Every structure is written in C-alpha cells, then in structure tokens.
Amino acid sequence: MTEEIKFDYNRFQSFVSNLKSSTLGINSSIKTNRTFEKTNSKPFIKDLEQVIRVIELLNRYQTSLHTDIETLEQIGEKIKERDIELAEQFNQTATNLFELRK
C-alpha cells in the first residue's frame, strides 16, 4: 500500500509570510539608552530598568524569531526541490515500467 505525502509549498509560504509579518509587528518605541539622572526615585528607576531589560529581551527574541523564520524558508525550499526530484524519479520509473509492459 502506497501513501502519498503531500507538501503544499504555497500554503507553507503563506504561513511563513504570516509569521514574518507578525514578528515585524513586535516593536517598541521606548529607547533603551536613556539615563535616569533626572529622577531620584529608586522604585521608579528600578521599574524603568526592568522595562529596559524586557525591551532588550524582546529585541533578542525578535532576532531569534527572524533567524528561525529564515531557517524555515530554507527548509521549505529544500523540501520543494526534493519533492520535484522525487516526482521526476517517479515519473521516469513509471515511464520505464510502461515501456517494459508494451
């Protein structure tokens, strides 16, 4: 019994594109290079330091996501290429079998 494995490249690309668009939406307008010289409120300074830390982590996470998306795109392209190769091999084998049966 032969089962067909199907890879819908266009659908895959659509998902990757949506993922890419979503990660581009991860932005913060808060600058992380500000100084705290104009306040002496320690709790406020601590809170701002934590916000800056979160923003820096978010930026690192976004960079990591972009790297993963690039990897997904490369994998999708390799799967597509391999799928084409296998289809060509299958078609050649089917042609050869047809010729033998004549």
Phi, psi and omega in degrees: 000126181255132177246145181264132173256124184243134178243111179272093186298319181297319179293319177301313179298323178297316178297316180296320179297317177297319178297317179298316179298320180295319182289332176292338179283351178278096181220152175229135179269358180280129179278137183263002182255018180282153176255165184246035184284344184266005178224151176239012180277105183301317178299321179294317178299316179298317179298315179296321177298320178293320178298316179298318178298316179298317180297318178297319177295321178297319177296320177294320178297317179297318177299318178297318177298318179298320177297316178297321180295319177299319178297316177301318179297318179294318179296316178301318179294319178295321178296317179299314180299316181294323178299317178296316178300314180295321179296319178296318178297317180298314180297321179294318179296317179297320178296316179298317179296320179297318180295322180293327184280348181293000000 
